[in-house]
Amino acid sequence: MTALARPTHGRMIGGVCAGLARRFGTSATTMRVIFLVSCLLPGPQFLLYIALWLLLPSEDKARTAAW
């Protein structure tokens, strides 16, 4: 597994789904479909997406911050 970071390539909006897909070894399309289906359920999915967008570092920033 790779570190949890938003990739610079292959992102659609914020790169959160692409970053989660890389972390868990699935395709970005699968993760996006899972997110869209989860939006049909009650809960704070959009707030969680925005929070991850703000909290997850971008891939290029994560590389420079690593030791």
PETA-V741308 format. One record per residue. N is the residue number from 1. D_FIRST is the distance of its C-alpha to the first C-alpha in Angstrom with 2 decimals. Layout:
N,D_FIRST
N,D_FIRST
//
This chain:
1,0.00
2,3.76
3,6.80
4,8.89
5,11.68
6,14.16
7,14.30
8,17.74
9,18.10
10,17.88
11,18.68
12,21.70
13,22.89
14,20.65
15,17.22
16,15.97
17,15.31
18,13.68
19,11.31
20,10.57
21,10.30
22,7.69
23,5.57
24,6.69
25,7.14
26,10.84
27,13.52
28,14.88
29,18.19
30,17.12
31,15.75
32,19.03
33,21.12
34,19.67
35,20.53
36,23.96
37,24.75
38,23.86
39,26.39
40,29.06
41,28.54
42,30.03
43,27.85
44,26.55
45,23.96
46,25.31
47,25.52
48,21.91
49,20.95
50,23.26
51,22.02
52,18.37
53,19.88
54,21.77
55,19.30
56,16.07
57,16.60
58,16.91
59,14.63
60,17.65
61,18.56
62,15.18
63,15.51
64,19.05
65,18.47
66,16.03
67,18.02
//
